[in-house]
Amino acid sequence: MFLEFLGLKRETSFYEKDLESAIITHLQEFLLELGNGFSFVARQKRIHLDGDEFFVDLVFYNRILQCFVIIEIKTTKLMHQDIGQLQMYVNYYDRIEKLPHENATIGILLCAHKNDAVVKFTLPEGQKQIIASQYELYLPTEKQLLDEVNKELESFNDQRNL
């Protein structure tokens, strides 16, 4: 996901709340980046669980998919605890907020750095509700795009030759 429209400087260190505020300020552009059918539901949605409070960063609803979409923001490297936190929020929405005719909640974890192996081994095999996505504040350069395409072509050719 490319969040260039937020206008955050690459050199600036920022906290999750700053990224969240920038997304809310540019909500229309962010919704367009997400795709069709999204509507904004809540920011910092408070959840009470037996005396403990938790706060969901962003909650959307997709009318096409007919489900809640929860977005958690991490400006650091993704950790297995972050996935567990998002899973708890998804479970809460599925068990408490979702109506019987609606589809299962989707959780998206936007993180600055993602380790695919951590995601793979933290989530159960075959699950489709949690997505971890690394965000970029700026579109890649032409050279970066070409390098990535060449890397994918090499990987594809290597697999074909097996």
Phi and psi in degrees as a GROMACS rama.xvg file:
@    title "Ramachandran Plot"
@    xaxis  label "Phi"
@    yaxis  label "Psi"
@TYPE xy
-107.977  120.129  PHE-2
-110.494  36.1158  LEU-3
-58.3815  -35.5147  GLU-4
-62.586  -13.7878  PHE-5
-72.5758  -20.2518  LEU-6
74.6612  17.5391  GLY-7
-79.7022  138.365  LEU-8
-78.4528  138.567  LYS-9
-61.3817  -36.0658  ARG-10
-77.0589  -20.6284  GLU-11
-78.0891  131.362  THR-12
-85.1481  139.904  SER-13
-142.281  161.137  PHE-14
-98.1907  166.812  TYR-15
-54.5494  -41.9164  GLU-16
-63.4072  -32.6008  LYS-17
-68.487  -42.2702  ASP-18
-65.564  -43.0132  LEU-19
-60.3983  -44.5683  GLU-20
-62.2365  -40.5355  SER-21
-64.703  -39.0113  ALA-22
-63.7316  -44.8068  ILE-23
-63.6857  -41.7012  ILE-24
-60.7259  -36.1139  THR-25
-110.434  42.1103  HIS-26
-57.1075  -42.3142  LEU-27
-59.6919  -46.2791  GLN-28
-65.381  -38.7309  GLU-29
-64.6476  -42.2494  PHE-30
-62.4643  -39.0162  LEU-31
-65.3493  -35.8323  LEU-32
-65.9878  -36.3956  GLU-33
-68.2488  -39.9727  LEU-34
128.246  -169.558  GLY-35
-77.8875  149.481  ASN-36
88.0259  3.25791  GLY-37
-86.4999  139.954  PHE-38
-133.347  147.152  SER-39
-79.7394  134.078  PHE-40
-111.674  -52.5675  VAL-41
-159.11  156.788  ALA-42
-124.484  132.908  ARG-43
53.0318  49.3355  GLN-44
-65.2378  120.51  LYS-45
-80.9984  131.231  ARG-46
-120.817  128.123  ILE-47
-103.541  125.42  HIS-48
-130.067  102.577  LEU-49
46.8223  49.7646  ASP-50
89.5013  -11.9014  GLY-51
-95.8178  144.546  ASP-52
-111.828  139.599  GLU-53
-132.626  155.087  PHE-54
-129.307  117.552  PHE-55
-81.6525  127.806  VAL-56
-57.3185  -61.1575  ASP-57
-138.33  138.258  LEU-58
-124.743  129.008  VAL-59
-123.657  166.065  PHE-60
-128.636  135.788  TYR-61
-108.68  114.933  ASN-62
-73.4385  -24.2871  ARG-63
-74.2763  -46.7582  ILE-64
-79.3043  -16.9953  LEU-65
54.4601  56.6213  GLN-66
-156.507  159.009  CYS-67
-75.7668  148.299  PHE-68
-128.283  116.613  VAL-69
-102.322  132.29  ILE-70
-119.872  123.23  ILE-71
-107.958  139.129  GLU-72
-113.825  130.394  ILE-73
-129.724  121.231  LYS-74
-91.9911  9.70826  THR-75
-120.599  -173.745  THR-76
-66.4345  138.12  LYS-77
-64.1246  134.111  LEU-78
-119.911  157.865  MET-79
-60.7569  -30.0566  HIS-80
-64.1413  -33.7066  GLN-81
-63.8775  -39.1418  ASP-82
-67.8334  -40.6591  ILE-83
-62.4101  -41.0057  GLY-84
-60.807  -47.5427  GLN-85
-64.4473  -39.1324  LEU-86
-60.3188  -40.1065  GLN-87
-62.0893  -42.7081  MET-88
-64.1529  -41.7109  TYR-89
-62.3544  -45.6892  VAL-90
-60.324  -43.0404  ASN-91
-58.6092  -50.0439  TYR-92
-63.5821  -37.9248  TYR-93
-66.7509  -36.4341  ASP-94
-91.5627  -25.5887  ARG-95
-113.988  -46.1723  ILE-96
-91.5995  -34.8302  GLU-97
-67.0713  136.212  LYS-98
-85.0234  157.518  LEU-99
-55.948  -32.8959  PRO-100
-84.4304  -6.84475  HIS-101
-87.8871  157.924  GLU-102
-85.096  167.742  ASN-103
-59.2502  144.261  ALA-104
-66.2619  144.539  THR-105
-109.89  135.975  ILE-106
-114.637  130.328  GLY-107
-119.242  124.651  ILE-108
-105.431  110.112  LEU-109
-90.7739  121.753  LEU-110
-133.996  155.812  CYS-111
-71.8266  -35.0163  ALA-112
-140.148  132.514  HIS-113
-123.902  135.872  LYS-114
-107.918  107.832  ASN-115
-58.7382  -33.8886  ASP-116
-67.2093  -38.0755  ALA-117
-63.5083  -43.0525  VAL-118
-61.8195  -47.6882  VAL-119
-58.8521  -43.6508  LYS-120
-89.0772  -11.7037  PHE-121
-84.0635  -36.5138  THR-122
-92.3528  147.8  LEU-123
-64.5003  149.983  PRO-124
-62.0896  138.68  GLU-125
81.7717  -1.9563  GLY-126
-69.8419  147.853  GLN-127
-129.35  9.45091  LYS-128
-94.828  -23.8219  GLN-129
-110.364  131.626  ILE-130
-127.747  130.17  ILE-131
-107.935  125.879  ALA-132
-132.072  132.941  SER-133
-85.3466  133.564  GLN-134
-100.806  155.162  TYR-135
-125.447  138.538  GLU-136
-81.4654  -19.0018  LEU-137
-138.049  147.987  TYR-138
-62.2261  146.801  LEU-139
-67.887  157.958  PRO-140
-72.7617  167.573  THR-141
-59.706  -41.275  GLU-142
-62.717  -43.6845  LYS-143
-61.8057  -41.2727  GLN-144
-63.1351  -45.2122  LEU-145
-63.8321  -41.7781  LEU-146
-60.1181  -42.7251  ASP-147
-66.4301  -42.329  GLU-148
-62.1953  -45.0963  VAL-149
-62.7899  -39.5969  ASN-150
-62.8185  -43.1521  LYS-151
-66.0223  -40.2507  GLU-152
-62.7034  -42.1349  LEU-153
-62.1749  -43.4779  GLU-154
-62.7432  -43.1052  SER-155
-62.0677  -46.0859  PHE-156
-64.8313  -38.4512  ASN-157
-62.0057  -41.5628  ASP-158
-69.806  -34.7213  GLN-159
-66.4502  -33.4755  ARG-160
-80.9909  -5.89224  ASN-161
